[in-house]
Amino acid sequence: MMKFSRDQLDRYARQFLLSELGVKGQQKLLESRVLVIGAGALGSAALLYLAAAGVGTIGIADGDDVQLSNLHRQVIHRISSIGISKLESAKQAILERNPDVKVILHPMFLTVDNILQTIADYDFILDCTDRFEAKFLINDACVLAKKPYSHAGIVRFAGQIMTYVPGQGPCLRCLLGGVPKNSATCAEVGVLGSVVGILGSMQATEAIKYLTGIGELLTGRVVHVDGLCMRFRTLNMAEHAADCAVCGDHPTITSLDENRDAYVISCSIPQGGTK
């Protein structure tokens, strides 16, 4: 059992009081490694709560700089961050909140060529991107690499969240098959930042539960959040789809390279949506 410093005893005092978490759970968090892909709106809320909770190592992957138009929803960044990389801005905010955290920066957009290497050393992955092409790249990489991850996406006032754990339920492809036709981004139709914060906070909660082994994960369940009327709806899908192209009984996607063309758009072009 690790020995906590006086600052740590004070910092995590309210988490120590949780019987489900306690000292053992806090130790697990401090020893854990989480990768957040996208340091934008979803990533902002998730990163702040992961850091505050005491996740020991947080990786961040992004290739964008902070812009003024980001600030209404990307709450980890500040006016003084405009023009600098989102990674550096996020790292500064994390360390100001919790110096216990080791922050690893991956200054790039993830592609077929670098994603498997990037996710390899992490215990849990958060998809905080804003394009379905990127989301399916992350999904397929995590399925092939047997990595658990949280998916979330949002436009306008509504979004969804689910968690994939290898061997315990469906992946994003089971749910959607592939990139939806005529899918819109927040850059095209807008988004309410406070609703994005709900989804990002839920992603952080899923990571914390997985890392500490407490509660029930959103495996086999997709939660739809409608912030305009504040309704939460759960879609149950306990088993993977037998015909899923990546995790089904007879998968047709057995490597990322063979599906390379499907991932190109969002991985090579910076976007300004819910990231």
C-alpha positions as CSV (number, residue, x, y, z in Angstrom):
1,M,0.0,0.0,0.0
2,M,1.4,3.3,-1.0
3,K,1.9,6.1,1.5
4,F,0.0,9.3,0.7
5,S,1.5,12.7,1.3
6,R,-0.2,15.2,3.5
7,D,-1.3,17.2,0.4
8,Q,-2.7,14.0,-1.1
9,L,-4.6,13.2,2.1
10,D,-6.2,16.7,1.9
11,R,-6.7,16.7,-1.8
12,Y,-8.5,13.4,-2.1
13,A,-10.2,13.5,1.3
14,R,-13.7,13.4,-0.1
15,Q,-12.9,10.5,-2.3
16,F,-11.3,8.5,0.6
17,L,-14.7,8.8,2.3
18,L,-16.4,6.9,-0.5
19,S,-16.6,3.3,0.6
20,E,-16.6,2.1,-3.0
21,L,-13.4,4.0,-3.7
22,G,-11.4,4.6,-0.6
23,V,-7.7,4.3,-0.2
24,K,-7.3,1.3,-2.5
25,G,-9.3,3.0,-5.3
26,Q,-7.3,6.2,-5.0
27,Q,-4.1,4.2,-5.2
28,K,-5.4,2.5,-8.4
29,L,-6.2,6.0,-9.9
30,L,-2.7,7.3,-9.1
31,E,-1.2,4.2,-10.8
32,S,-3.4,4.4,-13.9
33,R,-2.7,5.8,-17.4
34,V,-5.5,7.4,-19.4
35,L,-5.3,8.8,-23.0
36,V,-7.7,11.6,-24.0
37,I,-7.9,12.0,-27.8
38,G,-8.9,15.5,-28.5
39,A,-8.3,18.5,-26.1
40,G,-11.4,20.4,-27.1
41,A,-14.8,20.5,-25.6
42,L,-15.4,16.9,-24.5
43,G,-11.7,16.6,-23.7
44,S,-11.8,19.8,-21.6
45,A,-14.3,18.5,-19.1
46,A,-12.9,15.0,-19.1
47,L,-9.3,16.2,-18.5
48,L,-10.2,18.5,-15.7
49,Y,-12.1,15.8,-13.8
50,L,-9.6,13.1,-14.5
51,A,-6.8,15.3,-13.2
52,A,-8.8,16.4,-10.1
53,A,-9.6,12.8,-9.3
54,G,-5.9,11.9,-9.2
55,V,-5.4,9.8,-12.4
56,G,-1.6,9.4,-12.2
57,T,-0.7,9.7,-15.9
58,I,-2.8,11.5,-18.5
59,G,-1.9,11.5,-22.2
60,I,-3.4,14.0,-24.5
61,A,-3.4,13.7,-28.3
62,D,-4.3,16.8,-30.5
63,G,-2.7,18.8,-33.3
64,D,-4.7,22.0,-32.9
65,D,-4.1,25.5,-31.5
66,V,-6.5,27.4,-29.3
67,Q,-8.9,29.8,-31.0
68,L,-11.2,32.4,-29.6
69,S,-14.2,30.5,-31.0
70,N,-13.2,27.5,-28.9
71,L,-13.6,29.2,-25.6
72,H,-17.4,29.0,-25.2
73,R,-17.2,25.2,-24.8
74,Q,-13.5,24.2,-24.4
75,V,-13.3,25.3,-20.7
76,I,-9.8,24.0,-20.0
77,H,-8.4,26.8,-22.2
78,R,-8.3,30.6,-21.5
79,I,-7.9,33.8,-23.4
80,S,-4.2,33.8,-22.6
81,S,-4.0,30.4,-24.4
82,I,-5.2,31.7,-27.8
83,G,-2.7,30.9,-30.4
84,I,-0.8,28.3,-28.5
85,S,-1.3,24.5,-28.8
86,K,-4.2,23.0,-27.1
87,L,-1.8,20.4,-25.6
88,E,0.3,23.0,-23.8
89,S,-2.7,24.9,-22.7
90,A,-4.4,21.8,-21.3
91,K,-1.1,20.7,-19.6
92,Q,-0.8,24.0,-17.8
93,A,-4.4,23.9,-16.6
94,I,-4.0,20.3,-15.4
95,L,-0.8,20.9,-13.4
96,E,-2.2,24.1,-11.9
97,R,-5.1,21.9,-10.6
98,N,-3.1,18.9,-9.6
99,P,0.7,18.6,-9.7
100,D,0.4,14.9,-8.9
101,V,-0.4,14.2,-12.5
102,K,2.1,13.3,-15.1
103,V,1.0,14.7,-18.4
104,I,2.2,13.1,-21.7
105,L,1.7,15.2,-24.9
106,H,1.1,13.6,-28.3
107,P,1.2,16.7,-30.6
108,M,-0.5,15.2,-33.6
109,F,-3.8,14.1,-35.2
110,L,-4.0,10.4,-34.9
111,T,-3.9,8.3,-38.1
112,V,-3.8,4.7,-39.2
113,D,0.0,5.0,-39.0
114,N,0.4,6.2,-35.4
115,I,-2.7,5.4,-33.4
116,L,-1.9,1.8,-32.3
117,Q,1.5,2.8,-31.1
118,T,0.0,5.8,-29.3
119,I,-2.7,3.9,-27.4
120,A,-0.5,0.9,-26.5
121,D,0.7,2.2,-23.1
122,Y,-2.6,3.4,-21.8
123,D,-5.2,1.6,-19.6
124,F,-8.2,3.4,-20.9
125,I,-8.9,5.7,-23.9
126,L,-11.4,8.6,-24.2
127,D,-12.7,9.5,-27.7
128,C,-13.2,13.2,-27.5
129,T,-13.0,13.9,-31.2
130,D,-15.7,15.6,-33.4
131,R,-15.7,13.6,-36.7
132,F,-17.2,10.2,-37.2
133,E,-14.2,9.2,-39.4
134,A,-11.9,9.8,-36.4
135,K,-14.4,8.0,-34.0
136,F,-14.4,4.9,-36.1
137,L,-10.6,5.0,-36.4
138,I,-10.4,5.1,-32.6
139,N,-13.1,2.4,-32.2
140,D,-11.4,0.0,-34.7
141,A,-8.0,0.6,-33.1
142,C,-9.3,-0.1,-29.6
143,V,-11.1,-3.2,-30.7
144,L,-8.1,-4.6,-32.5
145,A,-5.7,-3.7,-29.7
146,K,-8.2,-4.9,-27.0
147,K,-8.3,-1.5,-25.3
148,P,-11.3,-0.3,-23.3
149,Y,-12.6,3.2,-24.3
150,S,-15.4,5.7,-23.9
151,H,-17.1,7.1,-26.9
152,A,-19.1,10.3,-26.8
153,G,-20.4,12.6,-29.5
154,I,-22.7,15.7,-29.6
155,V,-24.1,18.3,-31.9
156,R,-26.5,21.2,-31.1
157,F,-28.1,20.2,-27.8
158,A,-27.9,16.4,-27.8
159,G,-25.3,13.7,-27.7
160,Q,-24.6,10.1,-26.8
161,I,-22.1,8.1,-24.8
162,M,-21.2,4.4,-24.5
163,T,-18.2,2.4,-23.2
164,Y,-16.5,-0.4,-25.0
165,V,-14.7,-3.1,-23.0
166,P,-13.2,-6.0,-24.9
167,G,-15.4,-9.1,-24.7
168,Q,-18.1,-7.4,-22.7
169,G,-20.4,-5.8,-25.2
170,P,-20.8,-4.0,-28.5
171,C,-18.5,-1.5,-30.1
172,L,-19.5,1.7,-32.0
173,R,-19.6,-0.3,-35.3
174,C,-22.1,-2.7,-33.8
175,L,-24.3,0.3,-33.1
176,L,-23.9,2.4,-36.3
177,G,-22.1,0.1,-38.8
178,G,-20.1,2.9,-40.3
179,V,-20.0,6.7,-40.7
180,P,-23.6,8.0,-41.0
181,K,-24.5,9.7,-44.2
182,N,-24.9,13.4,-44.1
183,S,-23.6,13.6,-40.5
184,A,-23.2,17.2,-39.3
185,T,-20.5,18.7,-37.1
186,C,-20.7,21.4,-34.5
187,A,-18.8,23.7,-36.8
188,E,-21.7,23.4,-39.2
189,V,-24.8,23.3,-37.0
190,G,-23.6,24.6,-33.6
191,V,-23.4,23.2,-30.1
192,L,-24.3,24.3,-26.5
193,G,-21.1,24.1,-24.5
194,S,-22.7,23.2,-21.2
195,V,-24.2,20.1,-22.7
196,V,-20.8,19.0,-24.0
197,G,-19.6,19.4,-20.5
198,I,-22.2,16.9,-19.3
199,L,-20.9,14.3,-21.8
200,G,-17.3,14.9,-21.1
201,S,-17.8,14.6,-17.3
202,M,-19.6,11.3,-17.9
203,Q,-16.6,10.1,-19.9
204,A,-14.3,10.9,-17.0
205,T,-16.7,9.0,-14.7
206,E,-16.6,5.9,-16.9
207,A,-12.8,6.0,-16.9
208,I,-12.7,6.3,-13.1
209,K,-15.2,3.4,-12.7
210,Y,-13.2,1.2,-15.0
211,L,-9.9,1.9,-13.5
212,T,-11.1,1.3,-9.9
213,G,-13.5,-1.5,-10.7
214,I,-16.5,0.2,-9.1
215,G,-20.1,0.7,-10.3
216,E,-21.6,-0.3,-13.6
217,L,-20.1,0.8,-16.9
218,L,-22.0,1.8,-20.0
219,T,-21.1,-1.5,-21.7
220,G,-24.0,-2.8,-23.7
221,R,-25.8,0.5,-23.1
222,V,-25.9,3.8,-25.0
223,V,-27.1,6.8,-23.1
224,H,-28.7,9.6,-25.2
225,V,-28.7,13.0,-23.6
226,D,-31.0,15.8,-24.8
227,G,-30.0,18.9,-23.0
228,L,-32.8,21.0,-24.5
229,C,-35.5,19.1,-22.6
230,M,-33.1,17.5,-20.1
231,R,-34.0,13.9,-20.9
232,F,-31.8,10.9,-20.7
233,R,-32.7,7.8,-22.7
234,T,-30.9,4.4,-22.5
235,L,-30.6,2.0,-25.4
236,N,-29.7,-1.5,-24.3
237,M,-27.6,-3.6,-26.7
238,A,-26.0,-6.2,-24.4
239,E,-24.3,-8.3,-27.1
240,H,-22.0,-7.4,-29.9
241,A,-23.5,-7.5,-33.4
242,A,-22.7,-10.9,-35.0
243,D,-22.2,-9.1,-38.4
244,C,-20.0,-6.3,-37.0
245,A,-17.1,-5.7,-39.4
246,V,-14.5,-5.3,-36.6
247,C,-15.7,-7.3,-33.5
248,G,-18.3,-9.6,-35.1
249,D,-18.2,-13.4,-35.5
250,H,-16.5,-13.1,-38.9
251,P,-14.7,-9.7,-38.9
252,T,-13.7,-8.1,-42.2
253,I,-11.6,-5.4,-40.7
254,T,-8.6,-7.2,-39.3
255,S,-6.1,-4.4,-39.7
256,L,-6.4,-0.6,-39.9
257,D,-4.5,-0.4,-43.1
258,E,-7.0,-2.3,-45.1
259,N,-9.7,0.3,-44.2
260,R,-7.3,3.3,-44.5
261,D,-9.5,5.4,-46.9
262,A,-12.4,5.4,-44.5
263,Y,-10.4,7.2,-41.8
264,V,-8.7,9.9,-43.9
265,I,-10.9,13.0,-43.5
266,S,-10.7,13.9,-39.8
267,C,-7.3,12.5,-39.2
268,S,-5.5,14.8,-41.5
269,I,-7.5,18.0,-41.4
270,P,-7.9,20.1,-38.2
271,Q,-11.5,20.6,-37.2
272,G,-13.4,23.0,-34.9
273,G,-16.3,21.0,-33.5
274,T,-16.7,19.3,-30.2
275,K,-13.0,18.5,-29.9
